[in-house]
C-alpha cells in the first residue's frame, strides 16, 4: 500500500464519503488539508518552472 494515498485521493475527490470500506472522518479531512498544504509546494514550483520555459 502506498503511504499517503488516502489523503491524496481525498484531496482530489473531496466529495468521497467512504474509502476502502471505511467512512471518511473529520480527522481524515483535517489531515487531508494539512497533507495538501505540505505537498502543494512542489507542484507550484514545478508549474512555475514549466511556465518559465
PDB file of N, CA, C, O and CB in Angstrom:
ATOM      1  N   UNK A   1       0.843  -1.172   0.000  1.00  0.00           N
ATOM      2  CA  UNK A   1       0.000   0.000   0.000  1.00  0.00           C
ATOM      3  C   UNK A   1       0.897   1.247   0.000  1.00  0.00           C
ATOM      4  O   UNK A   1       1.898   1.296   0.715  1.00  0.00           O
ATOM      5  CB  UNK A   1      -0.964  -0.009   1.225  1.00  0.00           C
ATOM      6  N   UNK A   2       0.537   2.234  -0.792  1.00  0.00           N
ATOM      7  CA  UNK A   2       1.304   3.464  -0.870  1.00  0.00           C
ATOM      8  C   UNK A   2       0.995   4.365   0.317  1.00  0.00           C
ATOM      9  O   UNK A   2      -0.161   4.545   0.700  1.00  0.00           O
ATOM     10  CB  UNK A   2       1.015   4.191  -2.181  1.00  0.00           C
ATOM     11  N   UNK A   3       2.037   4.918   0.879  1.00  0.00           N
ATOM     12  CA  UNK A   3       1.861   5.802   2.030  1.00  0.00           C
ATOM     13  C   UNK A   3       1.219   7.117   1.576  1.00  0.00           C
ATOM     14  O   UNK A   3       1.681   7.726   0.611  1.00  0.00           O
ATOM     15  CB  UNK A   3       3.224   6.071   2.734  1.00  0.00           C
ATOM     16  N   UNK A   4       0.182   7.550   2.245  1.00  0.00           N
ATOM     17  CA  UNK A   4      -0.473   8.816   1.956  1.00  0.00           C
ATOM     18  C   UNK A   4      -1.501   8.769   0.834  1.00  0.00           C
ATOM     19  O   UNK A   4      -2.049   9.807   0.464  1.00  0.00           O
ATOM     20  CB  UNK A   4       0.545   9.816   1.622  1.00  0.00           C
ATOM     21  N   UNK A   5      -1.774   7.585   0.283  1.00  0.00           N
ATOM     22  CA  UNK A   5      -2.716   7.534  -0.833  1.00  0.00           C
ATOM     23  C   UNK A   5      -4.110   7.987  -0.419  1.00  0.00           C
ATOM     24  O   UNK A   5      -4.826   8.591  -1.218  1.00  0.00           O
ATOM     25  CB  UNK A   5      -2.779   6.126  -1.400  1.00  0.00           C
ATOM     26  N   UNK A   6      -4.502   7.703   0.815  1.00  0.00           N
ATOM     27  CA  UNK A   6      -5.839   8.087   1.281  1.00  0.00           C
ATOM     28  C   UNK A   6      -6.002   9.602   1.230  1.00  0.00           C
ATOM     29  O   UNK A   6      -7.033  10.103   0.781  1.00  0.00           O
ATOM     30  CB  UNK A   6      -6.087   7.570   2.718  1.00  0.00           C
ATOM     31  N   UNK A   7      -4.993  10.325   1.685  1.00  0.00           N
ATOM     32  CA  UNK A   7      -5.054  11.790   1.689  1.00  0.00           C
ATOM     33  C   UNK A   7      -4.978  12.339   0.273  1.00  0.00           C
ATOM     34  O   UNK A   7      -5.591  13.361  -0.033  1.00  0.00           O
ATOM     35  CB  UNK A   7      -3.920  12.375   2.540  1.00  0.00           C
ATOM     36  N   UNK A   8      -4.232  11.669  -0.583  1.00  0.00           N
ATOM     37  CA  UNK A   8      -4.168  12.081  -1.983  1.00  0.00           C
ATOM     38  C   UNK A   8      -5.541  11.950  -2.626  1.00  0.00           C
ATOM     39  O   UNK A   8      -6.017  12.879  -3.279  1.00  0.00           O
ATOM     40  CB  UNK A   8      -3.128  11.242  -2.754  1.00  0.00           C
ATOM     41  N   UNK A   9      -6.171  10.805  -2.443  1.00  0.00           N
ATOM     42  CA  UNK A   9      -7.491  10.566  -3.034  1.00  0.00           C
ATOM     43  C   UNK A   9      -8.507  11.584  -2.497  1.00  0.00           C
ATOM     44  O   UNK A   9      -9.287  12.151  -3.263  1.00  0.00           O
ATOM     45  CB  UNK A   9      -7.967   9.117  -2.735  1.00  0.00           C
ATOM     46  N   UNK A  10      -8.492  11.808  -1.199  1.00  0.00           N
ATOM     47  CA  UNK A  10      -9.442  12.758  -0.609  1.00  0.00           C
ATOM     48  C   UNK A  10      -9.159  14.192  -1.044  1.00  0.00           C
ATOM     49  O   UNK A  10     -10.085  14.998  -1.132  1.00  0.00           O
ATOM     50  CB  UNK A  10      -9.400  12.666   0.911  1.00  0.00           C
ATOM     51  N   UNK A  11      -7.912  14.522  -1.315  1.00  0.00           N
ATOM     52  CA  UNK A  11      -7.609  15.878  -1.787  1.00  0.00           C
ATOM     53  C   UNK A  11      -8.114  16.087  -3.211  1.00  0.00           C
ATOM     54  O   UNK A  11      -8.490  17.201  -3.574  1.00  0.00           O
ATOM     55  CB  UNK A  11      -6.096  16.144  -1.722  1.00  0.00           C
ATOM     56  N   UNK A  12      -8.128  15.038  -4.014  1.00  0.00           N
ATOM     57  CA  UNK A  12      -8.593  15.131  -5.393  1.00  0.00           C
ATOM     58  C   UNK A  12     -10.096  14.933  -5.519  1.00  0.00           C
ATOM     59  O   UNK A  12     -10.719  15.464  -6.438  1.00  0.00           O
ATOM     60  CB  UNK A  12      -7.879  14.117  -6.244  1.00  0.00           C
ATOM     61  N   UNK A  13     -10.679  14.173  -4.603  1.00  0.00           N
ATOM     62  CA  UNK A  13     -12.113  13.869  -4.622  1.00  0.00           C
ATOM     63  C   UNK A  13     -12.731  14.166  -3.253  1.00  0.00           C
ATOM     64  O   UNK A  13     -13.073  13.239  -2.519  1.00  0.00           O
ATOM     65  CB  UNK A  13     -12.355  12.385  -5.017  1.00  0.00           C
ATOM     66  N   UNK A  14     -12.876  15.435  -2.906  1.00  0.00           N
ATOM     67  CA  UNK A  14     -13.355  15.781  -1.560  1.00  0.00           C
ATOM     68  C   UNK A  14     -14.780  15.336  -1.253  1.00  0.00           C
ATOM     69  O   UNK A  14     -15.175  15.303  -0.087  1.00  0.00           O
ATOM     70  CB  UNK A  14     -13.267  17.249  -1.372  1.00  0.00           C
ATOM     71  N   UNK A  15     -15.555  14.994  -2.274  1.00  0.00           N
ATOM     72  CA  UNK A  15     -16.942  14.573  -2.051  1.00  0.00           C
ATOM     73  C   UNK A  15     -17.053  13.123  -1.590  1.00  0.00           C
ATOM     74  O   UNK A  15     -18.142  12.686  -1.219  1.00  0.00           O
ATOM     75  CB  UNK A  15     -17.745  14.758  -3.319  1.00  0.00           C
ATOM     76  N   UNK A  16     -15.962  12.370  -1.601  1.00  0.00           N
ATOM     77  CA  UNK A  16     -15.982  10.963  -1.202  1.00  0.00           C
ATOM     78  C   UNK A  16     -16.365  10.857   0.278  1.00  0.00           C
ATOM     79  O   UNK A  16     -15.834  11.577   1.124  1.00  0.00           O
ATOM     80  CB  UNK A  16     -14.597  10.292  -1.462  1.00  0.00           C
ATOM     81  N   UNK A  17     -17.283   9.961   0.567  1.00  0.00           N
ATOM     82  CA  UNK A  17     -17.744   9.771   1.945  1.00  0.00           C
ATOM     83  C   UNK A  17     -17.211   8.481   2.555  1.00  0.00           C
ATOM     84  O   UNK A  17     -17.075   8.379   3.774  1.00  0.00           O
ATOM     85  CB  UNK A  17     -19.262   9.768   1.993  1.00  0.00           C
ATOM     86  N   UNK A  18     -16.904   7.478   1.699  1.00  0.00           N
ATOM     87  CA  UNK A  18     -16.386   6.188   2.153  1.00  0.00           C
ATOM     88  C   UNK A  18     -15.225   5.818   1.251  1.00  0.00           C
ATOM     89  O   UNK A  18     -15.327   5.917   0.028  1.00  0.00           O
ATOM     90  CB  UNK A  18     -17.495   5.076   2.139  1.00  0.00           C
ATOM     91  N   UNK A  19     -14.123   5.391   1.848  1.00  0.00           N
ATOM     92  CA  UNK A  19     -12.944   4.986   1.094  1.00  0.00           C
ATOM     93  C   UNK A  19     -12.397   3.715   1.718  1.00  0.00           C
ATOM     94  O   UNK A  19     -12.183   3.658   2.928  1.00  0.00           O
ATOM     95  CB  UNK A  19     -11.863   6.112   1.072  1.00  0.00           C
ATOM     96  N   UNK A  20     -12.174   2.710   0.911  1.00  0.00           N
ATOM     97  CA  UNK A  20     -11.677   1.416   1.392  1.00  0.00           C
ATOM     98  C   UNK A  20     -12.557   0.839   2.498  1.00  0.00           C
ATOM     99  O   UNK A  20     -12.058   0.341   3.507  1.00  0.00           O
ATOM    100  CB  UNK A  20     -10.248   1.559   1.898  1.00  0.00           C
ATOM    101  N   UNK A  21     -13.870   0.912   2.296  1.00  0.00           N
ATOM    102  CA  UNK A  21     -14.852   0.356   3.241  1.00  0.00           C
ATOM    103  C   UNK A  21     -14.798   1.024   4.617  1.00  0.00           C
ATOM    104  O   UNK A  21     -15.205   0.436   5.619  1.00  0.00           O
ATOM    105  CB  UNK A  21     -14.625  -1.138   3.398  1.00  0.00           C
ATOM    106  N   UNK A  22     -14.291   2.256   4.650  1.00  0.00           N
ATOM    107  CA  UNK A  22     -14.183   2.995   5.899  1.00  0.00           C
ATOM    108  C   UNK A  22     -14.725   4.406   5.688  1.00  0.00           C
ATOM    109  O   UNK A  22     -14.385   5.056   4.699  1.00  0.00           O
ATOM    110  CB  UNK A  22     -12.711   3.034   6.400  1.00  0.00           C
ATOM    111  N   UNK A  23     -15.563   4.885   6.604  1.00  0.00           N
ATOM    112  CA  UNK A  23     -16.104   6.232   6.498  1.00  0.00           C
ATOM    113  C   UNK A  23     -14.982   7.261   6.592  1.00  0.00           C
ATOM    114  O   UNK A  23     -14.008   7.075   7.321  1.00  0.00           O
ATOM    115  CB  UNK A  23     -17.154   6.480   7.591  1.00  0.00           C
ATOM    116  N   UNK A  24     -15.136   8.338   5.849  1.00  0.00           N
ATOM    117  CA  UNK A  24     -14.188   9.442   5.913  1.00  0.00           C
ATOM    118  C   UNK A  24     -14.592  10.311   7.098  1.00  0.00           C
ATOM    119  O   UNK A  24     -15.721  10.800   7.156  1.00  0.00           O
ATOM    120  CB  UNK A  24     -14.161  10.270   4.567  1.00  0.00           C
ATOM    121  N   UNK A  25     -13.685  10.502   8.030  1.00  0.00           N
ATOM    122  CA  UNK A  25     -13.983  11.241   9.262  1.00  0.00           C
ATOM    123  C   UNK A  25     -13.524  12.697   9.149  1.00  0.00           C
ATOM    124  O   UNK A  25     -12.835  13.081   8.203  1.00  0.00           O
ATOM    125  CB  UNK A  25     -13.306  10.562  10.472  1.00  0.00           C
ATOM    126  N   UNK A  26     -13.927  13.492  10.140  1.00  0.00           N
ATOM    127  CA  UNK A  26     -13.452  14.878  10.203  1.00  0.00           C
ATOM    128  C   UNK A  26     -11.932  14.909  10.349  1.00  0.00           C
ATOM    129  O   UNK A  26     -11.265  15.776   9.785  1.00  0.00           O
ATOM    130  CB  UNK A  26     -14.122  15.633  11.379  1.00  0.00           C
ATOM    131  N   UNK A  27     -11.398  13.969  11.101  1.00  0.00           N
ATOM    132  CA  UNK A  27      -9.938  13.891  11.268  1.00  0.00           C
ATOM    133  C   UNK A  27      -9.255  13.598   9.925  1.00  0.00           C
ATOM    134  O   UNK A  27      -8.196  14.152   9.632  1.00  0.00           O
ATOM    135  CB  UNK A  27      -9.568  12.796  12.307  1.00  0.00           C
ATOM    136  N   UNK A  28      -9.862  12.732   9.117  1.00  0.00           N
ATOM    137  CA  UNK A  28      -9.332  12.463   7.777  1.00  0.00           C
ATOM    138  C   UNK A  28      -9.306  13.743   6.951  1.00  0.00           C
ATOM    139  O   UNK A  28      -8.324  14.027   6.266  1.00  0.00           O
ATOM    140  CB  UNK A  28     -10.175  11.383   7.063  1.00  0.00           C
ATOM    141  N   UNK A  29     -10.372  14.501   7.017  1.00  0.00           N
ATOM    142  CA  UNK A  29     -10.458  15.745   6.241  1.00  0.00           C
ATOM    143  C   UNK A  29      -9.419  16.764   6.722  1.00  0.00           C
ATOM    144  O   UNK A  29      -8.814  17.462   5.908  1.00  0.00           O
ATOM    145  CB  UNK A  29     -11.878  16.346   6.345  1.00  0.00           C
ATOM    146  N   UNK A  30      -9.213  16.851   8.029  1.00  0.00           N
ATOM    147  CA  UNK A  30      -8.202  17.770   8.562  1.00  0.00           C
ATOM    148  C   UNK A  30      -6.805  17.336   8.125  1.00  0.00           C
ATOM    149  O   UNK A  30      -5.993  18.166   7.717  1.00  0.00           O
ATOM    150  CB  UNK A  30      -8.283  17.835  10.106  1.00  0.00           C
ATOM    151  N   UNK A  31      -6.532  16.058   8.208  1.00  0.00           N
ATOM    152  CA  UNK A  31      -5.235  15.532   7.787  1.00  0.00           C
ATOM    153  C   UNK A  31      -5.041  15.756   6.291  1.00  0.00           C
ATOM    154  O   UNK A  31      -3.937  16.075   5.849  1.00  0.00           O
ATOM    155  CB  UNK A  31      -5.116  14.030   8.128  1.00  0.00           C
ATOM    156  N   UNK A  32      -6.094  15.592   5.520  1.00  0.00           N
ATOM    157  CA  UNK A  32      -6.019  15.823   4.082  1.00  0.00           C
ATOM    158  C   UNK A  32      -5.659  17.274   3.794  1.00  0.00           C
ATOM    159  O   UNK A  32      -4.846  17.548   2.911  1.00  0.00           O
ATOM    160  CB  UNK A  32      -7.348  15.459   3.405  1.00  0.00           C
ATOM    161  N   UNK A  33      -6.256  18.203   4.528  1.00  0.00           N
ATOM    162  CA  UNK A  33      -5.933  19.623   4.349  1.00  0.00           C
ATOM    163  C   UNK A  33      -4.468  19.905   4.636  1.00  0.00           C
ATOM    164  O   UNK A  33      -3.811  20.632   3.890  1.00  0.00           O
ATOM    165  CB  UNK A  33      -6.808  20.484   5.252  1.00  0.00           C
ATOM    166  N   UNK A  34      -3.960  19.331   5.709  1.00  0.00           N
ATOM    167  CA  UNK A  34      -2.547  19.508   6.061  1.00  0.00           C
ATOM    168  C   UNK A  34      -1.667  18.847   5.016  1.00  0.00           C
ATOM    169  O   UNK A  34      -0.668  19.426   4.589  1.00  0.00           O
ATOM    170  CB  UNK A  34      -2.247  18.925   7.462  1.00  0.00           C
ATOM    171  N   UNK A  35      -2.024  17.652   4.603  1.00  0.00           N
ATOM    172  CA  UNK A  35      -1.250  16.923   3.593  1.00  0.00           C
ATOM    173  C   UNK A  35      -1.185  17.716   2.288  1.00  0.00           C
ATOM    174  O   UNK A  35      -0.134  17.799   1.652  1.00  0.00           O
ATOM    175  CB  UNK A  35      -1.866  15.530   3.340  1.00  0.00           C
ATOM    176  N   UNK A  36      -2.312  18.293   1.901  1.00  0.00           N
ATOM    177  CA  UNK A  36      -2.373  19.067   0.657  1.00  0.00           C
ATOM    178  C   UNK A  36      -1.455  20.280   0.735  1.00  0.00           C
ATOM    179  O   UNK A  36      -0.733  20.578  -0.216  1.00  0.00           O
ATOM    180  CB  UNK A  36      -3.818  19.514   0.365  1.00  0.00           C
ATOM    181  N   UNK A  37      -1.481  20.979   1.866  1.00  0.00           N
ATOM    182  CA  UNK A  37      -0.609  22.148   2.026  1.00  0.00           C
ATOM    183  C   UNK A  37       0.860  21.750   1.992  1.00  0.00           C
ATOM    184  O   UNK A  37       1.682  22.444   1.393  1.00  0.00           O
ATOM    185  CB  UNK A  37      -0.921  22.873   3.338  1.00  0.00           C
ATOM    186  N   UNK A  38       1.184  20.655   2.621  1.00  0.00           N
ATOM    187  CA  UNK A  38       2.578  20.208   2.682  1.00  0.00           C
ATOM    188  C   UNK A  38       3.078  19.706   1.326  1.00  0.00           C
ATOM    189  O   UNK A  38       4.275  19.780   1.047  1.00  0.00           O
ATOM    190  CB  UNK A  38       2.728  19.106   3.728  1.00  0.00           C
ATOM    191  N   UNK A  39       2.189  19.204   0.493  1.00  0.00           N
ATOM    192  CA  UNK A  39       2.591  18.614  -0.779  1.00  0.00           C
ATOM    193  C   UNK A  39       2.304  19.496  -1.983  1.00  0.00           C
ATOM    194  O   UNK A  39       2.617  19.107  -3.109  1.00  0.00           O
ATOM    195  CB  UNK A  39       1.905  17.308  -0.959  1.00  0.00           C
ATOM    196  N   UNK A  40       1.727  20.655  -1.785  1.00  0.00           N
ATOM    197  CA  UNK A  40       1.412  21.517  -2.924  1.00  0.00           C
ATOM    198  C   UNK A  40       2.586  22.400  -3.319  1.00  0.00           C
ATOM    199  O   UNK A  40       2.613  22.906  -4.441  1.00  0.00           O
ATOM    200  CB  UNK A  40       0.211  22.381  -2.606  1.00  0.00           C
ATOM    201  N   UNK A  41       3.554  22.600  -2.434  1.00  0.00           N
ATOM    202  CA  UNK A  41       4.690  23.464  -2.737  1.00  0.00           C
ATOM    203  C   UNK A  41       5.447  22.964  -3.961  1.00  0.00           C
ATOM    204  O   UNK A  41       5.790  23.754  -4.840  1.00  0.00           O
ATOM    205  CB  UNK A  41       5.630  23.548  -1.535  1.00  0.00           C
ATOM    206  N   UNK A  42       5.708  21.680  -4.026  1.00  0.00           N
ATOM    207  CA  UNK A  42       6.428  21.117  -5.161  1.00  0.00           C
ATOM    208  C   UNK A  42       5.662  21.270  -6.456  1.00  0.00           C
ATOM    209  O   UNK A  42       6.263  21.475  -7.510  1.00  0.00           O
ATOM    210  CB  UNK A  42       6.726  19.666  -4.919  1.00  0.00           C
ATOM    211  N   UNK A  43       4.339  21.172  -6.393  1.00  0.00           N
ATOM    212  CA  UNK A  43       3.517  21.324  -7.589  1.00  0.00           C
ATOM    213  C   UNK A  43       3.576  22.756  -8.102  1.00  0.00           C
ATOM    214  O   UNK A  43       3.667  22.979  -9.309  1.00  0.00           O
ATOM    215  CB  UNK A  43       2.067  20.924  -7.301  1.00  0.00           C
ATOM    216  N   UNK A  44       3.524  23.734  -7.188  1.00  0.00           N
ATOM    217  CA  UNK A  44       3.582  25.136  -7.597  1.00  0.00           C
ATOM    218  C   UNK A  44       4.938  25.451  -8.214  1.00  0.00           C
ATOM    219  O   UNK A  44       5.020  26.143  -9.228  1.00  0.00           O
ATOM    220  CB  UNK A  44       3.311  26.063  -6.399  1.00  0.00           C
ATOM    221  N   UNK A  45       5.994  24.944  -7.602  1.00  0.00           N
ATOM    222  CA  UNK A  45       7.330  25.195  -8.120  1.00  0.00           C
ATOM    223  C   UNK A  45       7.495  24.543  -9.490  1.00  0.00           C
ATOM    224  O   UNK A  45       8.062  25.151 -10.398  1.00  0.00           O
ATOM    225  CB  UNK A  45       8.398  24.673  -7.141  1.00  0.00           C
ATOM    226  N   UNK A  46       7.010  23.320  -9.648  1.00  0.00           N
ATOM    227  CA  UNK A  46       7.103  22.616 -10.925  1.00  0.00           C
ATOM    228  C   UNK A  46       6.348  23.385 -11.998  1.00  0.00           C
ATOM    229  O   UNK A  46       6.837  23.531 -13.118  1.00  0.00           O
ATOM    230  CB  UNK A  46       6.553  21.180 -10.802  1.00  0.00           C
ATOM    231  N   UNK A  47       5.158  23.879 -11.665  1.00  0.00           N
ATOM    232  CA  UNK A  47       4.361  24.617 -12.622  1.00  0.00           C
ATOM    233  C   UNK A  47       5.079  25.910 -13.021  1.00  0.00           C
ATOM    234  O   UNK A  47       5.059  26.291 -14.191  1.00  0.00           O
ATOM    235  CB  UNK A  47       2.970  24.923 -12.041  1.00  0.00           C
ATOM    236  N   UNK A  48       5.710  26.585 -12.060  1.00  0.00           N
ATOM    237  CA  UNK A  48       6.434  27.825 -12.339  1.00  0.00           C
ATOM    238  C   UNK A  48       7.595  27.543 -13.287  1.00  0.00           C
ATOM    239  O   UNK A  48       7.827  28.306 -14.225  1.00  0.00           O
ATOM    240  CB  UNK A  48       6.949  28.470 -11.027  1.00  0.00           C
ATOM    241  N   UNK A  49       8.313  26.472 -13.055  1.00  0.00           N
ATOM    242  CA  UNK A  49       9.432  26.109 -13.920  1.00  0.00           C
ATOM    243  C   UNK A  49       8.934  25.826 -15.333  1.00  0.00           C
ATOM    244  O   UNK A  49       9.559  26.249 -16.306  1.00  0.00           O
ATOM    245  CB  UNK A  49      10.181  24.883 -13.357  1.00  0.00           C
ATOM    246  N   UNK A  50       7.818  25.116 -15.456  1.00  0.00           N
ATOM    247  CA  UNK A  50       7.257  24.817 -16.770  1.00  0.00           C
ATOM    248  C   UNK A  50       6.790  26.097 -17.459  1.00  0.00           C
ATOM    249  O   UNK A  50       6.939  26.231 -18.674  1.00  0.00           O
ATOM    250  CB  UNK A  50       6.091  23.822 -16.644  1.00  0.00           C
ATOM    251  N   UNK A  51       6.226  27.042 -16.696  1.00  0.00           N
ATOM    252  CA  UNK A  51       5.765  28.302 -17.272  1.00  0.00           C
ATOM    253  C   UNK A  51       6.939  29.147 -17.753  1.00  0.00           C
ATOM    254  O   UNK A  51       6.819  29.871 -18.742  1.00  0.00           O
ATOM    255  CB  UNK A  51       4.939  29.083 -16.249  1.00  0.00           C
ATOM    256  N   UNK A  52       8.068  29.060 -17.062  1.00  0.00           N
ATOM    257  CA  UNK A  52       9.248  29.837 -17.426  1.00  0.00           C
ATOM    258  C   UNK A  52       9.892  29.341 -18.710  1.00  0.00           C
ATOM    259  O   UNK A  52      10.596  30.097 -19.380  1.00  0.00           O
ATOM    260  CB  UNK A  52      10.258  29.802 -16.306  1.00  0.00           C
ATOM    261  N   UNK A  53       9.664  28.096 -19.058  1.00  0.00           N
ATOM    262  CA  UNK A  53      10.285  27.516 -20.259  1.00  0.00           C
ATOM    263  C   UNK A  53       9.629  28.006 -21.476  1.00  0.00           C
ATOM    264  O   UNK A  53      10.017  27.627 -22.581  1.00  0.00           O
ATOM    265  CB  UNK A  53      10.238  26.023 -20.238  1.00  0.00           C
TER     266      UNK A  53
END
